[in-house]
């Protein structure tokens, strides 16, 4: 059809149309670039989102079997996610050189970015990012080569720069920024850019941090159930035996 149409056009237009026709053929694409209908494999892992990415053929995520990792989250390299922790939709955790560790019952909410430093920051800091147990890291927060001790709350949109440190049972208000090597003492509320001391947390506020972490664990269980296919199913088992990733694991 394109050839018949080209015969009715001026020479320059016809040449352009015929070039367009050639670029659409799978045979030409396969011959020139090694792709096309002949060897295109849509089961290839690289044709879809990779939830777990191995770096340097040896640095790979270590996940507790009862942790929840959202299907569209990405864990790359040396990342640890401990028991009952959850990493929510769109978050990215990257351990290219050092370690990113997420403690038990901790929740990393949607679209967080957690990275480490490519080299040690000082003699007592190797550049890893460590988040303790029973912590909440709010939506869109960015943590880089920092430490958050247990039972702490990092508000939405916060930025923790390299070497910063949040001691246990502390809270960082939404959109606050901790500068490099800045430290929040235990049991305090800090807010602002740069973050500054506001007041001490009450006992009830400290308790709510733990309750929040436990609540997110329960919610994560509900989401996890949505991404598992019902078993036993013959087709599911056959696919797993063939090496395919199924449901929540894809």
Secondary structure, DSSP 8 states (H G I E B T S, - for coil): -HHHHHHTS-HHHHHHHHHHHHHT-HHHHHHHHS-STTT--TTSGGGS--SEE-BTTTB--EE-TT-EE-TT-EEEEEEEE-TT-EE-TT-EEEEEEEEEEE-TT-EE-TT-EEE--SS-SBTTB-S-EEE-TT-EE-TT-EEES-EE-SS-EE-TT-EE-TT-EE-TT-EE-TT-EE-TT-EE-TTEEEEEBTEEEEEE--HHHHHHHHHHHHHHHHHHHHHHHHTS--SS-HHHHHHHHTT---GGG-
